[in-house]
Amino acid sequence: MENKKDILLNNDILVNKSPILNEGRPEEKRAEILKYFQVTWELDDRLYDSLKTEEAFYMRADPLRHPLIFYIGHTATFYINKLILAGILNERLNPKFESMFAVGVDEMSWDDLNEQHYDWPKLEDVKQYRMQVRQIIENLILELPLQMPINWESQFWVILMGIEHQRIHIETSSVLIRQLSIDEVQQIDLFESCTESAVAPENILQKIEAGKVSIGKDRDDALYGWDNEFGSFTSEIKSFNASKYLVSNQEFKAFVDDDGYGNKKWWTEEGWNWVQYKQCSYPFFWLKDGEHWKLRLMSEEVEMPWNWPVEVNYLEAKAFCNWKSAQVGKKLRMPTEAEYYRLYDRVQIPDQPEWEQAPGNINLEYYASPCPVDQFEAAGFYDVVGNVWQWTEMPISGLDGFEVHPFYDDFSTPTFDAKHNLIKGGSWISTGNLAIRDSRYAFRRHFFQHAGFRYIESEEEVEIKSDYYETDELVSQYCEFQYGQKYFGVENYALSCIGLIKSHIKDVKRSNALDLGCATGRMTFELAKYFDHVTGLDFSARFIRIGTQLKESGKLNYIRQEEGQLNSYQEFKLSDFGLDQYRDKVEFYQADACNLKTLYSGYDLVFAGNLLDRLYDPKKFLKEIAKRINKDGLLVLTSPYTWLEEFTEVENWIGGFRKDGEPYSTLLGLKDILSDQFEMVEEPKDVPFVIRETSRKFQHTVAEITVWRKK
């Protein structure tokens, strides 16, 4: 082990810590960030050396996730897309790639995984693109103005966002590689597994004293953070007993041997449904040949190391806890997030920047695999950080004071749905932000990660909200706008627009329609009354998840602000609006209207509601939209023409300025741009709408609707 450790500790690709952002001289920090970027990129590149053939990049390791060719493109296009959104870059490098590789997958129903939609590019072309992106980012790091401290308003924050995003995908891609056929992967020197294996130690419960826990950090924190890490939560935690070790393969095998996967009484309803779907009887990465067991690692199969931590999803861990409780006559469960931090604080492990050497199997400082559960000790407990992630009982939600970051508004909020449980502590391949105390990552409960668990004994009941209320302020406002009550006698906006275009709809083929900028989806559902199939697209996953939830369940709860800290709880169902019967005709995806995938074509109607003056390049959108629409199809535009430089640079405005010394309206601009391919079928009309902010504050706006027929 000493030789292995010495090799890794001298390997800059593997051992590299998150930069401290609130101290240091600018030029020294610039050099540090450049190195951090370069070693991240190199580690990402080297990971894929584990694949034997080019064909492996195009294989679906998990039926609910993209092939790996997507992820090597995705980590590069993320930089470009975020830098454009931040206004740091003005031109795209490869619009096709930056659309195709833009949106990752969280196993949600809006994820577009239909293979016929993708003509994946050659690996050589993607690698060439990656080289170009790398050069762009290195130049920016060397040239962008840099002032200390770096915070989330800084341009360098966007660079760090790309780096930390890439480190997340290094870990998640390693899980996908682990799911490929063993014939498609190979061992490489950079990733060497642990070779130590023995009988597992007997797990025991040890007391954690009561104490106060504080979660969350301030904006002036020393380290980069995702939006869900900022804010605050404080709680007094009562004493509890925690398992000395993570649950080992050996300890979990007793559950397997007792037909744990075949006994419904140990499982939650969600867990039992998953077992029936998967038809499994032991953990996913276990391999059984008669009575002989092996374990699949990232790039090899090894004799079962019974003293390594078991790797399971939350549903399996919960079933084990229920079974174990019955065996020992104690109330066992996984810890909450706060209880995990009480354990963490109790053993006084230093945070990542303070490490001389990692206090656990983390940061790739020891192995490229798990290792025995009794190897890394702190104050009588083992693997408080590292080895494998640890599931908690808690779905993730925002801390008090949570705000979304404007350049990555869909990092956290799509997971605030009571369906994504927090994992804590990191794994052997967790680096960067993944390996700090304040990291807050959550996955769907059936999701496979390098994750296991420890159990605790506690009389405290964990209250999990099953009836989730949408709390995102902007999203809640749009829920009220699209599905809530009328204000000041103004008709619902979607119904008003439908009323104005209904006579034109009857004259077109009614096969496919597109709702661009669909927000929470009301117009998408309304159009489904008239078209066989309707696609709703929005740039923000915060909005898309509402439409998706309505499609799946037909109902939604949200919190409506009344006054100050006073709120009311609202609920509606699609059946309230006569829309429930159209759920099967709609689908929702995240997309950039200025850089749409080629699959979004062949529409008989495209509706772009109040979208135009919020696009970064509306001219490009208008020039390209015609190729998405069938001959004689309709383009319907609504907008209040509120042009603002914060959304659209002045040179890209359609109108609202003087041209050749004369006033040039947006309507004139629309006619000039669209007249070659469209004809306006009737004179524009006004469409008023009201957006409620609080019980006494409203936005009353008048949009203009224009209807265009493709020639």
RAGILIN-V696251 format. One record per backbone hydrogen bond with DSSP energy under -1.0 kcal/mol. NH is the residue of the N-H (numbers start at 0). CO is the residue of the C=O. If there is no record, write none. Layout:
# RAGILIN-V696251
nh;co
NH;CO
NH;CO
This chain:
# RAGILIN-V696251
nh;co
4;0
5;1
6;2
7;3
8;4
10;7
14;10
20;221
28;24
29;25
30;26
31;27
32;28
33;29
34;30
35;31
36;32
37;33
38;34
39;35
40;36
41;37
42;38
43;39
44;40
45;41
46;42
48;45
49;46
50;47
51;183
56;53
57;54
60;58
64;61
68;56
69;66
71;67
72;68
73;69
74;70
76;72
77;73
79;75
80;76
81;77
82;78
83;79
84;80
85;81
86;83
87;82
88;82
97;93
99;95
100;96
101;98
110;107
112;110
116;113
117;114
125;121
126;122
127;123
128;124
129;125
130;126
131;127
132;128
133;129
134;130
135;131
136;132
137;133
138;134
139;135
140;136
141;137
142;138
143;139
149;20
153;150
158;154
159;155
160;156
161;157
162;158
163;159
164;160
165;161
166;162
167;163
168;164
169;165
170;166
171;167
172;168
173;169
174;170
175;171
176;172
177;173
179;176
183;180
184;181
185;49
190;187
205;241
207;239
210;236
212;234
214;232
216;228
220;217
228;225
229;226
230;216
231;399
232;214
234;212
236;210
239;207
240;456
241;205
242;454
243;203
246;452
248;307
249;305
251;247
252;248
254;251
255;251
256;252
257;253
258;255
259;254
261;258
265;262
266;263
271;267
272;268
273;269
274;270
275;271
276;272
277;273
278;274
285;282
286;293
288;291
291;288
293;286
294;301
295;284
296;299
301;294
303;292
305;303
307;304
309;246
311;450
314;444
316;312
317;313
318;314
319;315
320;316
321;317
322;318
323;319
324;320
325;321
326;322
327;323
328;324
331;329
332;455
339;335
340;336
341;337
342;338
343;339
344;340
345;341
346;342
353;350
354;351
361;359
362;429
363;427
364;361
367;191
372;306
374;371
377;380
380;377
381;243
382;375
385;424
386;360
387;385
388;449
389;423
390;451
391;421
392;334
395;419
399;231
401;398
407;404
410;407
414;411
415;412
416;414
420;442
421;393
422;440
423;389
427;386
429;426
433;430
434;431
435;432
438;435
442;420
444;418
446;443
450;448
451;388
455;332
456;240
457;330
469;556
475;471
476;472
477;473
478;474
479;475
480;476
481;477
482;478
483;479
489;486
495;491
496;492
497;493
498;494
499;495
500;496
501;497
504;500
505;501
506;503
507;504
512;532
513;604
514;534
515;606
516;536
517;536
520;517
524;520
525;521
526;522
527;523
528;525
529;526
530;526
531;509
532;510
533;584
534;512
535;586
536;514
537;588
543;539
544;540
545;542
546;542
547;543
548;544
549;545
550;546
551;547
552;548
553;549
555;571
557;569
558;469
559;567
561;565
562;565
565;562
567;559
569;557
571;555
573;553
575;572
576;573
578;573
581;578
582;579
584;581
585;582
586;533
588;535
590;537
594;591
599;596
600;598
602;627
603;511
605;633
606;513
607;635
609;637
613;610
614;611
620;616
621;617
622;618
623;619
624;620
627;624
628;625
629;602
631;709
632;629
633;603
634;707
635;605
636;705
637;607
638;703
642;640
646;643
647;643
651;648
652;649
655;663
656;663
658;661
661;658
663;656
668;664
669;665
670;666
671;667
672;668
673;669
674;670
676;673
677;673
678;708
680;706
684;704
686;702
688;700
690;698
692;696
693;696
694;561
698;690
700;688
702;686
703;638
704;684
705;636
707;634
708;678
709;632
710;676
